């Protein structure tokens, strides 16, 4: 029996989560923040559908689609790393691959932003761009943080460390899978 409940032998659900409970608290809070941003973005779109549609034509949809494949592939590598902690060099190589693909994603995103700025488009051009820059910029900050986390985890790839890093990286993937259709396709 556990100290939590004398009537059952099942541990509390948080004891079955991979990695660290505080990482899951961070992940859930980040998902809520992104969810709120996406909800506001969709609400504002309802107020100006024509303006949003026109503004959206300036985005690099193909590049964003390629970036989505790159980011999801990096998540797959992080998942493989979580199952390879018994083979340290394989785990490190998978984490390095996931990190490298994160950098490729950032390169694609950087090219799009550079092109938008070269067209004279900024945060102030239209509310669409205000929120698309905020959402994709906040996501980019998480990609960079995730890349740093994966790099640090690769130094000491214990099962717990890799689970924590992979969980954060999967949150980064999930957020992009939500941001991509809302900003680029709808």
Secondary structure, DSSP 8 states (H G I E B T S, - for coil): --SS-TT-----GGGSSSS-HHHHHHHHHHHHHHHHHHHHHHHHHHH-HHHHHHHHTTS-HHHHHHHHHHHHHHHHHHHHHHT-TTSHHHHHHHHHHHHHHHHHHHHHHHHHHHHHHHTT--TTT-HHHHHHHHHHHHHHHHHHHHHHHHHHHHHT--HHHHHHHHHHHHHHHHHHHHHHIIIII-
